[in-house]
């Protein structure tokens, strides 16, 4: 699914040198590499503040902590996503409220979002799934109408760009009050361990985020807020800082692979291609097909036999997960998400895919589904 070794070999001299510099400095935590990365990400994203942390899940939790939400406040998120988005809401004693997604874009359904808002709603957490921004024009308008916070889960979409109706363009994660990302190794910008970051243009929020991520400290050993211990170590920051200047090229490589897939599968009646929202660029963290009138799980197993990995992201929507069962929700309540869970299949997607690999993958898929 991801060829991290080949990517490393292409950047080996730079990465090895960056790691060695951290070891030579022995500044393994909160070293200069972390502050350098934050500054360079601010420049790349066009955002005032980037605060690095331990991982993408921590980023989401810290974001909600920084907003001062209270136990029982409702936070809306899509039901078709990775569990972390709802997990942090529940861990903080907030109330997760899930909504359906659009079957084509697989991002948050605006109609479902509108129906879910109550007087207890305090925040919306749209997920930019698989590398494409949710409908931020509508989400931001709804948030302003109801005085709600917007926390973007941009863990799969760093580098994607959203264009508003007035022509304004913003990077994913830099539109709402706070954006969150993950630097998990398989992400479009990934480190060699765990890592994450938060983005905000609000300097006061940024100060709270920095304190919360550091045990609630502003002045050493003076704890003004309830906080956590979540930080990106210097070696991971150094690796990310080497990769960041290559991120746009990484994106172009992924988009090229996606275009190859699109052309190859255009006439396949059993495959629906990933929808491209004209308001958002797509950075293809995943290339996710919808398998129609063919056994998705059988296809996955057949591909495995042919040496082609394929993954199901995600087989069970949040409202059907055992840990998040809620009397408010029942099977059938969110038809698009439930249908997607039964038919999505993601093919290999990474920066090192070449024409020979892509040809083998696409010919195999087309032959199996002929």
C-alpha positions in Angstrom: 0.0 0.0 0.0 2.9 2.4 0.8 6.5 2.1 -0.2 8.3 4.0 2.5 11.7 2.3 1.8 12.0 3.6 -1.7 11.0 7.1 -0.7 13.6 7.0 2.1 16.3 5.8 -0.4 15.5 8.8 -2.6 16.1 11.2 0.3 18.6 9.1 2.2 21.6 11.6 2.3 19.4 14.5 3.5 17.5 12.4 6.1 20.6 10.6 7.4 22.3 14.0 7.8 19.3 15.5 9.6 19.1 12.6 12.0 22.8 12.7 12.7 22.6 16.5 13.5 20.0 15.8 16.2 22.1 13.0 17.7 25.2 15.2 17.7 23.3 18.0 19.4 21.7 15.6 21.9 18.7 17.9 22.0 16.2 15.1 21.5 13.1 16.9 22.9 12.1 20.5 22.0 15.2 20.9 19.9 15.7 23.5 17.2 14.4 21.1 14.6 10.9 21.3 16.1 10.8 25.1 16.0 12.3 25.1 12.5 9.6 22.7 11.2 6.8 24.7 12.8 8.1 27.9 11.1 8.4 26.2 7.7 5.0 24.7 8.0 3.5 28.1 8.8 5.1 29.4 5.7 3.9 26.5 3.5 0.4 26.5 4.9 -0.1 30.3 5.1 -1.2 30.1 8.8 0.0 32.1 11.7 0.6 29.3 14.2 1.7 25.6 13.9 2.1 23.7 17.2 3.6 20.2 16.9 2.4 17.4 19.2 2.7 13.6 19.7 0.3 12.4 17.1 -2.9 13.2 15.1 -5.2 11.9 17.8 -3.5 14.1 20.4 -3.9 17.0 18.0 -7.7 16.5 17.9 -8.0 16.1 21.7 -5.9 19.2 22.4 -7.9 21.2 19.9 -11.2 20.4 21.7 -9.6 21.0 25.1 -8.4 24.4 23.9 -11.9 25.5 23.0 -13.1 25.1 26.6 -16.0 22.8 25.8 -17.9 21.4 28.8 -19.1 17.9 29.6 -22.2 17.0 27.6 -21.5 19.6 24.8 -22.2 18.0 21.4 -19.6 17.7 18.8 -20.7 16.7 15.2 -18.5 14.5 13.1 -19.1 12.2 10.1 -19.9 8.5 10.9 -17.7 7.3 8.0 -14.1 8.0 9.2 -11.3 6.7 11.4 -12.3 6.2 15.0 -10.0 8.9 16.4 -12.4 11.7 15.5 -15.1 10.4 17.8 -12.7 8.8 20.3 -11.3 12.1 21.5 -14.8 13.6 21.9 -15.9 10.7 24.1 -12.6 10.7 26.1 -13.3 14.3 27.1 -16.8 13.6 28.3 -18.3 15.5 25.3 -21.1 14.0 23.3 -20.3 12.7 19.8 -23.0 13.3 17.3 -22.5 11.5 14.0 -23.8 12.5 10.6 -23.9 10.9 7.2 -21.6 11.5 4.3 -22.0 12.2 0.6 -21.8 8.9 -1.3 -19.7 10.5 -4.1 -17.2 12.6 -2.2 -17.3 10.5 1.0 -17.1 13.7 3.0 -19.6 15.2 5.5 -23.2 15.5 4.2 -24.4 19.1 4.6 -28.0 18.1 4.8 -27.2 15.6 7.5 -25.2 18.2 9.3 -28.0 20.7 9.3 -30.4 18.1 10.8 -28.0 17.2 13.6 -27.6 20.7 15.1 -29.3 21.2 18.5 -29.0 23.9 21.2 -26.2 21.7 22.8 -24.1 21.7 19.6 -20.8 23.5 20.2 -18.4 22.3 17.4 -18.2 20.7 14.0 -15.3 18.4 13.2 -15.3 17.9 9.4 -12.9 15.2 8.1 -11.1 15.8 4.9 -11.3 12.1 4.0 -8.8 10.4 1.7 -7.1 13.7 0.7 -10.0 16.0 -0.4 -11.5 18.9 1.6 -15.1 18.6 2.9 -17.5 21.3 1.7 -16.0 24.1 3.9 -18.0 26.8 2.2 -21.3 25.4 3.6 -19.8 24.1 6.9 -18.3 27.6 7.7 -21.7 29.3 6.8 -23.6 26.9 9.1 -21.0 27.4 11.9 -21.4 31.2 11.7 -25.2 30.9 11.7 -25.2 28.8 14.9 -22.0 30.2 16.5 -20.1 26.9 16.4 -16.5 26.1 16.4 -14.9 24.3 13.4 -12.1 21.9 14.1 -10.7 20.4 10.8 -9.4 16.9 10.8 -6.9 17.3 8.0 -4.9 14.2 9.0 -5.3 12.8 5.5 -5.2 16.0 3.5 -2.1 18.1 4.2 -1.4 20.2 1.1 -4.9 20.0 -0.3 -6.4 23.5 -1.1 -10.0 24.6 -0.9 -11.4 27.4 -3.1 -14.3 29.5 -1.7 -17.0 31.0 -3.9 -15.3 34.4 -3.8 -12.0 32.9 -5.1 -10.3 32.8 -1.7 -8.0 29.8 -1.4 -6.9 28.1 1.9 -5.0 25.0 2.7 -6.8 22.1 4.4 -6.6 22.6 8.2 -6.3 26.4 7.9 -10.0 27.3 7.4 -11.7 26.6 10.8 -10.7 27.9 14.2 -8.2 25.0 14.5 -6.9 22.3 12.1 -5.2 19.1 13.0 -2.9 16.7 11.1 -1.0 13.5 11.6 2.5 12.7 10.6 2.1 8.9 10.9 4.6 7.3 8.5 2.0 6.4 5.8 0.6 10.0 5.6 1.4 12.2 2.7 3.9 14.0 5.0 5.0 11.3 7.3 7.8 10.9 9.9 9.4 7.6 11.0 7.3 7.2 14.2 4.3 9.1 15.5 3.7 12.8 15.2 1.1 15.5 14.7 0.4 19.2 14.6 -2.3 21.8 15.1 -2.8 24.9 13.0 -4.6 28.2 13.9 -4.6 31.8 13.0 -5.9 32.7 16.5 -2.9 33.7 18.6 -4.8 33.3 21.9 -5.9 29.8 20.9 -2.4 29.0 19.9 -1.1 30.0 23.3 -3.7 27.8 25.0 -2.7 24.9 22.7 1.0 25.3 23.4 0.3 25.3 27.2 -2.1 22.3 27.1 0.3 20.2 25.0 3.0 21.0 27.7 1.2 19.9 30.9 -0.7 23.2 31.0 2.5 25.1 31.6 3.3 28.6 30.4 5.9 29.4 33.0 8.0 26.3 34.0 6.4 24.4 36.9 3.4 26.8 37.0 0.4 25.0 35.6 -2.5 27.3 34.6 -4.5 24.8 32.7 -5.2 21.1 32.7 -2.9 19.7 30.1 -1.3 16.7 28.6 2.2 15.6 27.6 2.3 15.6 23.8 5.3 16.6 21.8 7.0 15.9 18.6 10.6 14.7 19.2 13.5 16.4 17.4 14.4 13.5 15.2 10.9 13.2 13.8 10.8 17.0 13.3 14.2 16.8 11.4 12.9 14.1 9.1 9.7 16.0 8.4 11.6 19.2 7.7 13.6 17.3 5.0 10.4 16.0 3.5 8.4 19.2 3.6 10.1 20.9 0.5 9.2 17.7 -1.4 5.5 17.6 -0.4 4.2 19.3 -3.5 6.1 16.9 -5.7 4.8 14.0 -3.5 1.3 15.3 -4.2 1.9 15.5 -8.0 3.2 11.9 -8.0 0.0 10.7 -6.2 -2.2 12.7 -8.5 -0.4 11.2 -11.5 -1.0 7.7 -10.1 -4.7 8.6 -9.5 -5.0 9.9 -13.1 -3.6 6.6 -14.3 -6.1 4.6 -12.3 -8.9 6.8 -13.5 -8.1 6.3 -17.1 -7.6 2.5 -16.7 -10.9 2.1 -14.8 -13.1 4.5 -16.8 -14.9 1.8 -18.7 -15.3 -0.7 -15.8 -19.0 -1.0 -14.9 -18.1 -2.5 -11.5 -16.0 0.4 -10.3 -17.0 3.9 -9.4 -14.0 6.3 -9.4 -13.2 8.7 -6.6 -15.2 11.9 -7.1 -13.2 15.1 -7.5 -14.8 18.1 -5.8 -14.2 21.1 -8.1 -13.8 23.3 -4.9 -10.9 21.2 -3.6 -7.7 19.8 -4.9 -7.2 16.1 -4.1 -3.9 15.0 -2.7 -4.9 11.3 -2.7 -3.9 10.0 0.7 -5.9 7.0 -0.5 -7.2 6.0 -3.9 -10.6 4.6 -3.0 -12.9 2.9 -5.4 -16.5 1.9 -4.8 -17.1 -1.7 -6.0 -20.6 -2.1 -7.5 -22.4 -5.4 -8.4 -19.3 -7.4 -7.5 -18.1 -8.9 -4.2 -15.8 -6.3 -2.8 -14.2 -8.8 -0.3 -13.7 -11.4 -3.0 -11.9 -8.8 -5.1 -9.7 -7.9 -2.2 -8.8 -11.5 -1.7 -8.2 -12.1 -5.4 -5.9 -9.1 -5.5 -4.0 -10.4 -2.5 -3.4 -13.7 -4.3 -2.0 -11.7 -7.2 0.4 -9.9 -4.9 -1.5 -6.6 -4.8 -2.5 -5.2 -1.4 -5.9 -3.5 -1.1 -7.5 -2.2 2.0 -11.0 -1.3 3.3 -11.2 2.1 4.8 -13.6 1.8 6.7 -15.6 -1.5 7.1 -17.7 -0.3 10.1 -19.2 3.2 10.4 -18.8 4.9 13.8 -22.5 4.5 14.8 -22.2 0.7 14.3 -19.0 0.3 16.3 -19.5 -1.6 19.6 -17.7 1.0 21.7 -19.9 3.8 20.3 -23.3 2.2 20.3 -25.9 4.8 21.1 -29.7 4.4 21.4 -30.1 7.4 19.2 -28.7 5.6 16.2 -29.7 2.4 14.4 -28.6 0.5 11.3 -30.1 2.2 8.3 -29.9 5.7 9.8 -26.9 6.8 7.7 -27.4 5.0 4.3 -24.6 6.5 2.4 -22.0 5.7 5.1 -23.3 2.1 5.5 -23.3 1.6 1.7 -19.7 2.9 1.5 -18.6 0.6 4.3 -19.8 -2.3 2.2 -18.2 -1.3 -1.1 -15.1 0.8 -0.7 -11.7 -0.6 -1.7 -8.4 1.4 -1.6 -5.6 0.4 -4.0 -1.9 1.1 -3.5 -1.2 4.8 -3.4 2.2 6.3 -2.7 4.9 8.5 -4.3 7.0 5.7 -5.8 4.3 4.0 -8.0 5.7 3.6 -11.5 3.9 2.8 -14.8 4.9 -0.9 -14.6 3.3 -1.3 -11.2 0.2 0.7 -12.1 -0.2 -1.3 -15.3 -0.1 -4.6 -13.4 -2.5 -3.4 -10.7 -5.1 -1.9 -13.2 -4.9 -4.8 -15.6 -5.4 -7.3 -12.8 -8.3 -5.4 -11.4 -10.0 -5.1 -14.8 -9.4 -8.8 -15.6 -10.9 -9.9 -12.3 -14.0 -7.8 -12.7 -14.5 -8.3 -16.4 
